[in-house]
């Protein structure tokens, strides 16, 4: 298969497996999504979903969370890791949204990336899932699978993003990044496949298949 043929097959197969992928982080609007994605850095989505109900009971808007003592925010989000940094980011970005964006999450990648604690990937997730702007956020699953499937050289996350955007139609990006994440978690795990076990790896790289050991007579 050529690289483009692999990409076409992957997109088709993932569409069959995950026709309507949902954002795995519980949220109700752009702001709660932004906070949940921020908390997910170096933390599992499951853990974030366990923590955010208590946090959002304190406040679900920038005005409400900006008024909460940072120590209270930190105590609630501690299970997510990096609690001091994340609590400070939540408090400060909420203040900025009030002061500079009328209390709303801006529908601008550049503006999002200026917020405390919001990197390129987080901003792209919000643009894709809250505002439906075509984006291709690359997390560790996508970066790993894109290399494993021969879609990128993997020199950097930004290079992987550029390569995937060149291979897949724009109207598939928002859905596809979720589909790849789900596939990476369920079928092509870091330790469970190594490019040798799952269906997509077999199809894209049949030469990698390990021969079954023969039984000695």
C-alpha positions as CSV (number, residue, x, y, z in Angstrom):
1,X,0.0,0.0,0.0
2,X,1.1,3.6,-0.6
3,X,0.8,6.1,2.2
4,X,-2.4,7.5,0.7
5,X,-3.9,4.1,0.2
6,X,-3.2,3.3,3.9
7,X,-4.8,6.6,4.9
8,X,-7.9,5.8,2.8
9,X,-8.3,2.4,4.3
10,X,-7.8,3.6,7.8
11,X,-10.4,6.3,7.4
12,X,-12.9,3.8,6.0
13,X,-12.3,1.2,8.7
14,X,-12.5,3.6,11.5
15,X,-15.8,5.0,10.2
16,X,-17.2,1.5,10.3
17,X,-15.9,0.9,13.9
18,X,-16.8,4.3,15.3
19,X,-19.5,6.0,13.1
20,X,-20.4,8.6,15.7
21,X,-17.5,9.1,18.1
22,X,-18.3,11.1,21.2
23,X,-15.9,13.4,23.1
24,X,-14.8,11.2,26.0
25,X,-14.7,14.1,28.5
26,X,-18.0,15.1,30.1
27,X,-18.9,18.7,29.4
28,X,-21.9,20.9,28.7
29,X,-20.4,23.8,26.8
30,X,-17.2,25.3,25.4
31,X,-16.0,26.5,28.9
32,X,-16.5,23.2,30.7
33,X,-14.9,21.4,27.7
34,X,-11.9,23.8,28.0
35,X,-11.5,23.1,31.7
36,X,-11.9,19.3,31.2
37,X,-9.3,19.2,28.4
38,X,-6.9,21.3,30.5
39,X,-7.3,18.8,33.4
40,X,-6.7,15.9,31.1
41,X,-3.0,16.8,30.6
42,X,-1.0,13.8,31.9
43,X,-4.2,12.3,33.3
44,X,-6.8,9.9,32.0
45,X,-10.2,11.0,30.8
46,X,-11.8,8.6,33.3
47,X,-10.1,10.4,36.2
48,X,-11.1,13.8,34.8
49,X,-14.7,12.7,34.5
50,X,-14.6,11.6,38.2
51,X,-13.2,15.0,39.3
52,X,-15.2,17.5,37.2
53,X,-18.6,17.0,38.8
54,X,-17.4,18.4,42.1
55,X,-15.5,21.2,40.4
56,X,-18.5,22.2,38.3
57,X,-20.7,22.2,41.4
58,X,-18.6,25.1,42.5
59,X,-19.0,26.9,39.2
60,X,-19.7,26.2,35.5
61,X,-18.9,29.7,34.2
62,X,-15.7,31.8,34.2
63,X,-17.3,34.3,36.7
64,X,-18.2,31.5,39.1
65,X,-14.8,29.7,39.1
66,X,-12.8,32.9,39.1
67,X,-14.4,33.7,42.5
68,X,-13.4,30.4,44.1
69,X,-10.3,30.4,46.2
70,X,-7.4,28.7,44.3
71,X,-6.8,26.4,47.2
72,X,-10.3,25.1,46.9
73,X,-9.9,24.4,43.2
74,X,-6.6,22.7,43.8
75,X,-8.0,20.4,46.5
76,X,-10.7,19.2,44.2
77,X,-8.6,18.6,41.1
78,X,-5.6,17.0,43.0
79,X,-6.4,13.5,41.7
80,X,-5.7,14.8,38.1
81,X,-2.1,15.6,38.9
82,X,-0.2,18.8,38.5
83,X,-2.9,20.4,40.7
84,X,-1.1,23.6,41.6
85,X,-0.4,24.5,38.0
86,X,-3.8,23.5,36.8
87,X,-5.7,25.3,39.5
88,X,-3.7,28.5,38.8
89,X,-4.4,28.1,35.1
90,X,-8.2,27.6,35.7
91,X,-8.4,30.6,38.0
92,X,-6.3,32.9,35.7
93,X,-7.9,31.9,32.4
94,X,-11.3,32.5,33.9
95,X,-10.3,36.0,34.9
96,X,-9.0,36.6,31.4
97,X,-12.2,35.4,29.7
98,X,-14.1,37.8,31.9
99,X,-11.8,40.8,31.3
100,X,-11.1,40.3,27.6
101,X,-13.8,38.0,26.1
102,X,-17.0,39.0,27.8
103,X,-16.9,35.8,29.8
104,X,-17.0,33.6,26.8
105,X,-14.5,31.1,25.3
106,X,-13.2,32.7,22.1
107,X,-13.7,30.8,18.9
108,X,-10.1,31.6,17.8
109,X,-7.2,29.2,17.9
110,X,-4.8,32.1,18.5
111,X,-6.8,33.6,21.3
112,X,-7.2,30.2,23.0
113,X,-3.5,29.5,22.9
114,X,-2.9,32.8,24.8
115,X,-4.8,31.5,27.8
116,X,-2.9,30.1,30.8
117,X,-2.5,26.4,30.7
118,X,-3.9,26.1,27.1
119,X,-1.5,24.6,24.6
120,X,-1.9,23.9,20.9
121,X,-3.6,20.5,21.4
122,X,-6.0,21.8,24.0
123,X,-6.9,24.8,21.8
124,X,-7.5,22.5,18.8
125,X,-9.8,20.2,20.8
126,X,-11.9,23.1,21.8
127,X,-12.0,24.5,18.2
128,X,-13.0,21.1,16.8
129,X,-15.5,19.9,19.4
130,X,-17.0,23.2,20.7
131,X,-17.0,25.3,17.6
132,X,-16.9,22.6,14.8
133,X,-13.9,24.2,13.2
134,X,-11.9,21.6,11.2
135,X,-8.9,20.7,13.4
136,X,-6.7,17.7,14.0
137,X,-5.5,17.7,17.7
138,X,-2.7,15.2,18.0
139,X,-2.4,13.4,21.4
140,X,-0.1,10.6,22.4
141,X,-2.4,7.9,20.9
142,X,-2.6,9.7,17.5
143,X,1.1,10.5,17.5
144,X,2.0,6.9,18.2
145,X,-0.5,5.3,15.7
146,X,0.4,7.7,12.9
147,X,4.0,6.5,13.2
148,X,3.0,2.9,13.6
149,X,0.8,3.0,10.5
150,X,3.5,4.8,8.4
151,X,1.5,8.0,8.0
152,X,4.3,10.3,9.4
153,X,7.9,10.1,10.4
154,X,6.9,11.2,13.8
155,X,9.7,13.7,14.3
156,X,7.4,16.0,16.2
157,X,3.7,16.3,17.1
158,X,3.4,19.3,14.8
159,X,4.9,17.3,12.0
160,X,2.4,14.5,12.6
161,X,-0.4,17.0,12.6
162,X,0.7,18.5,9.2
163,X,1.1,15.0,7.7
164,X,-2.3,13.8,8.8
165,X,-4.0,17.0,7.5
166,X,-2.4,16.4,4.1
167,X,-3.6,12.8,4.0
168,X,-7.2,13.1,5.2
169,X,-10.1,15.3,3.9
170,X,-10.7,18.4,5.9
171,X,-14.3,17.4,6.6
172,X,-13.1,14.2,8.3
173,X,-10.6,15.8,10.8
174,X,-12.8,16.4,13.8
175,X,-14.4,13.0,13.7
176,X,-11.2,11.1,12.7
177,X,-9.0,12.4,15.6
178,X,-11.6,10.9,18.0
179,X,-11.8,7.7,16.1
180,X,-8.0,7.2,16.2
181,X,-8.0,7.8,19.9
182,X,-10.7,5.2,20.5
183,X,-8.9,2.7,18.3
184,X,-5.6,3.3,20.0
185,X,-7.2,2.7,23.4
186,X,-9.1,-0.4,22.4
187,X,-7.2,-2.2,19.7
188,X,-3.7,-0.8,19.0
189,X,-2.4,-0.1,22.5
190,X,1.2,0.9,23.2
191,X,2.1,-2.4,24.8
192,X,-0.5,-4.7,23.2
193,X,0.2,-4.3,19.5
194,X,3.6,-2.9,18.7
195,X,2.4,-2.7,15.0
196,X,2.0,-6.5,14.9
197,X,-1.4,-7.5,16.3
198,X,-4.3,-5.3,15.4
199,X,-6.4,-5.4,12.3
200,X,-5.2,-2.1,10.9
201,X,-1.5,-2.8,11.5
202,X,-1.9,-6.2,9.8
203,X,-3.6,-4.7,6.8
204,X,-1.3,-1.8,6.3
205,X,1.9,-3.8,7.0
206,X,1.2,-7.5,6.3
207,X,5.0,-8.2,6.2
208,X,5.2,-7.4,9.9
209,X,3.2,-10.4,10.9
210,X,5.0,-12.8,13.1
211,X,4.8,-16.5,11.9
212,X,3.1,-18.8,14.3
213,X,5.5,-21.0,16.2
214,X,5.4,-24.6,14.9
215,X,4.9,-27.3,17.4
216,X,7.7,-29.8,17.8
217,X,6.8,-33.4,17.0
